[in-house]
Amino acid sequence: MHEFSIAMSIIEIAEAEARKADASVINELVLDVGTLSGIEFYALDTALEMAVKNTLLENARIMINKIRARAHCTDCGEEYDIEHVFDACPKCGGLYHELLCGKELQIKSLVVDVP
């Protein structure tokens, strides 16, 4: 379950940023995670729930924004949602596309308490 190591990295980054602001607690963490990022959303939720114990995020509200994957067909220019990397263009059936979004894994925001 690589989601646990990802959860630990997210917590380390969030705590480091909170310490830069001399924060005593993190109240909210918002993540952007793409549907083609390779992350299992349920597994990440579970991993974060376990990993936040005894950290600045222990009582934080954690929100995960699911970023739906979108592609741009290089044959006809159509933009469309995709479920899998090899999905064909719904307009022309072309298999060549540029991924516009959907592979994200980033901390979007933190809300902290500072003294």
C-alpha positions as CSV (number, residue, x, y, z in Angstrom):
1,M,0.0,0.0,0.0
2,H,2.1,2.9,-1.3
3,E,-0.7,5.3,-0.1
4,F,0.6,5.1,3.4
5,S,4.1,6.4,2.4
6,I,2.4,9.1,0.4
7,A,0.3,10.0,3.4
8,M,3.4,10.2,5.5
9,S,5.1,12.5,2.9
10,I,2.0,14.8,2.8
11,I,2.1,15.0,6.6
12,E,5.8,15.8,6.6
13,I,5.4,18.6,4.1
14,A,2.3,20.0,5.8
15,E,4.1,20.1,9.2
16,A,7.2,21.7,7.7
17,E,5.1,24.4,6.2
18,A,3.2,24.9,9.4
19,R,6.4,25.2,11.4
20,K,7.6,27.9,9.0
21,A,4.6,29.9,10.1
22,D,5.2,29.1,13.8
23,A,1.8,27.3,13.8
24,S,0.8,25.2,16.7
25,V,-1.9,23.2,14.9
26,I,-3.1,22.5,11.4
27,N,-6.9,22.9,11.2
28,E,-7.5,22.0,7.6
29,L,-5.6,20.3,4.7
30,V,-6.9,20.4,1.1
31,L,-5.3,18.0,-1.4
32,D,-5.8,17.9,-5.2
33,V,-5.5,14.3,-6.5
34,G,-6.0,13.4,-10.1
35,T,-7.9,10.3,-11.2
36,L,-4.9,9.1,-13.2
37,S,-2.4,9.8,-10.5
38,G,-2.2,6.1,-9.5
39,I,-3.6,6.8,-6.1
40,E,-6.5,4.8,-4.7
41,F,-8.7,7.4,-3.0
42,Y,-10.1,5.1,-0.4
43,A,-6.6,3.8,0.5
44,L,-5.3,7.4,0.8
45,D,-8.2,8.3,3.1
46,T,-7.5,5.3,5.3
47,A,-3.8,5.9,5.3
48,L,-4.2,9.6,6.2
49,E,-6.6,8.7,9.0
50,M,-4.0,6.4,10.6
51,A,-0.9,8.6,9.8
52,V,-2.2,11.9,11.4
53,K,-2.2,10.5,14.9
54,N,0.2,12.5,17.2
55,T,0.9,15.1,14.5
56,L,-0.2,18.7,14.0
57,L,-2.9,17.3,11.7
58,E,-4.4,15.0,14.3
59,N,-7.7,16.9,14.5
60,A,-7.5,18.6,11.1
61,R,-10.3,18.5,8.5
62,I,-8.8,16.8,5.5
63,M,-10.4,17.3,2.1
64,I,-9.4,15.6,-1.1
65,N,-10.4,17.2,-4.4
66,K,-10.7,14.6,-7.1
67,I,-9.3,16.1,-10.3
68,R,-11.0,14.3,-13.3
69,A,-8.5,13.5,-16.1
70,R,-9.0,15.5,-19.3
71,A,-7.2,15.2,-22.6
72,H,-6.7,17.1,-25.8
73,C,-6.8,15.1,-29.0
74,T,-3.8,15.9,-31.2
75,D,-5.7,14.7,-34.3
76,C,-8.9,16.8,-34.2
77,G,-8.4,19.2,-31.2
78,E,-11.3,17.8,-29.1
79,E,-11.0,18.1,-25.3
80,Y,-12.6,15.3,-23.4
81,D,-12.7,13.4,-20.1
82,I,-10.7,10.2,-19.9
83,E,-10.9,7.3,-17.6
84,H,-7.8,5.4,-18.8
85,V,-4.6,6.6,-20.5
86,F,-5.4,4.8,-23.7
87,D,-9.0,6.0,-24.2
88,A,-9.8,7.1,-27.8
89,C,-11.1,10.5,-28.7
90,P,-14.9,10.4,-28.7
91,K,-15.1,12.7,-31.7
92,C,-12.6,11.1,-34.2
93,G,-11.5,7.9,-32.5
94,G,-7.8,9.1,-32.5
95,L,-5.5,7.5,-29.9
96,Y,-3.0,10.4,-29.7
97,H,-3.7,13.0,-27.0
98,E,-2.1,15.3,-24.6
99,L,-3.1,14.9,-21.0
100,L,-4.3,18.3,-19.7
101,C,-5.0,17.3,-16.1
102,G,-5.6,14.3,-13.9
103,K,-2.1,13.2,-12.7
104,E,-1.9,15.8,-9.9
105,L,-1.0,15.0,-6.3
106,Q,-0.5,18.3,-4.5
107,I,-1.3,20.1,-1.3
108,K,-3.6,22.8,-2.3
109,S,-3.9,24.6,1.0
110,L,-3.4,24.5,4.7
111,V,-5.3,26.4,7.4
112,V,-3.2,26.7,10.6
113,D,-3.4,28.3,14.1
114,V,-0.6,30.7,14.9
115,P,0.1,32.2,18.3
